Amino acid sequence: MARRPEILYPLFAAVTSLPGVGRRLGRLFEKLCGPHVVDVLWHLPTGRVDRRFMPRVAEAPDGTVATVVVDVLSLQPPEAPRRPWRVLCSDDSGFLTLVYFHARRDWLERLVPPGTRR
């Protein structure tokens, strides 16, 4: 029976042998790609998202991935407990409303504080 060369042994070690990967993260790696380091190496990307398109708000076409730079105007809390938070934003061409479900005020205030540019 053929044996693999000793230099390849680290590739067949558990993913938890990688620096920064403990039991908890190791379980996620195992679900995603497999239990060995070599499985992580062979887990190739299936696609990509190009975020270079940067139109103004009024010029952003529907159905296209776009990155817009906006000023955060205000956080609007939900009218009822099961409703989403709304974040009103704008640039010099128009307005944009971001909708966050299951958000908390303190988290939103850190993520998109009013008066900042994002």
C-alpha positions in Angstrom: 0.0 0.0 0.0 1.4 3.4 -1.0 2.0 6.0 1.7 1.7 9.7 1.1 4.9 11.7 1.5 5.5 13.1 5.0 5.6 16.6 3.6 1.8 16.3 2.9 0.9 15.3 6.5 -0.1 18.9 7.5 -2.6 19.1 4.7 -4.5 16.1 6.1 -4.5 17.5 9.7 -7.8 18.7 11.2 -8.9 22.2 10.4 -8.6 23.0 14.1 -4.8 22.7 13.7 -4.8 26.0 11.9 -4.0 29.1 13.9 -7.1 30.8 15.1 -9.5 27.9 14.4 -10.8 26.4 17.5 -13.5 23.7 18.1 -16.4 26.1 17.4 -15.0 27.6 14.2 -13.8 24.1 13.2 -17.3 22.7 13.2 -18.4 25.5 10.8 -15.4 24.7 8.5 -16.4 21.0 8.5 -19.9 21.8 7.5 -18.8 24.1 4.8 -16.0 22.2 3.2 -14.7 19.2 5.2 -12.7 18.2 8.2 -9.2 18.6 6.8 -6.9 21.5 5.9 -6.8 20.2 2.3 -10.6 20.5 2.1 -10.4 24.2 2.9 -7.7 24.7 0.2 -10.0 23.0 -2.4 -13.1 24.9 -1.4 -13.0 27.4 -4.4 -15.2 30.4 -4.8 -18.3 30.0 -7.0 -18.7 33.6 -8.0 -17.9 37.2 -7.2 -19.7 40.5 -6.7 -18.3 43.5 -8.5 -18.9 46.6 -6.2 -17.0 49.1 -8.3 -20.1 50.7 -9.9 -20.7 53.9 -7.9 -23.7 55.9 -9.3 -25.5 58.7 -7.5 -28.7 57.7 -5.8 -31.0 59.0 -8.6 -28.9 57.2 -11.2 -28.7 53.8 -9.6 -30.6 51.3 -11.9 -32.9 48.7 -10.4 -31.6 45.1 -10.2 -28.0 46.1 -10.3 -25.4 45.9 -7.6 -24.2 49.4 -6.9 -22.2 51.1 -4.2 -23.6 54.5 -3.2 -22.1 57.1 -0.9 -24.8 58.8 1.2 -25.2 61.0 4.2 -27.2 59.5 7.0 -30.0 61.9 7.9 -32.0 60.1 10.6 -33.0 56.8 12.2 -36.7 56.1 12.2 -37.9 53.6 14.9 -40.6 51.2 14.0 -44.2 52.1 14.7 -44.9 48.7 16.1 -42.6 46.1 17.7 -42.5 43.7 14.7 -41.9 46.4 12.1 -38.5 47.3 10.7 -36.2 50.3 11.5 -35.8 52.8 8.6 -32.6 54.8 8.0 -33.2 57.9 5.9 -30.1 58.7 3.7 -29.4 61.1 0.8 -26.8 62.4 -1.6 -27.1 65.5 -3.8 -29.3 63.7 -6.3 -32.0 62.1 -4.1 -33.0 60.1 -1.1 -32.6 56.4 -0.1 -34.2 54.5 2.7 -32.4 51.6 4.3 -34.6 49.0 6.0 -33.3 46.9 8.9 -35.4 44.0 10.3 -34.7 42.8 13.9 -32.3 45.7 14.6 -31.6 47.4 17.9 -31.2 51.1 18.4 -27.7 50.9 19.9 -26.5 48.7 17.1 -27.9 51.0 14.4 -26.5 54.1 16.1 -23.0 52.5 15.9 -23.5 51.2 12.3 -25.1 54.3 10.7 -25.0 57.3 13.1 -27.0 60.3 11.9 -24.8 63.0 10.4 -22.2 60.7 9.0 -21.3 59.7 5.5 -21.4 56.1 4.6 
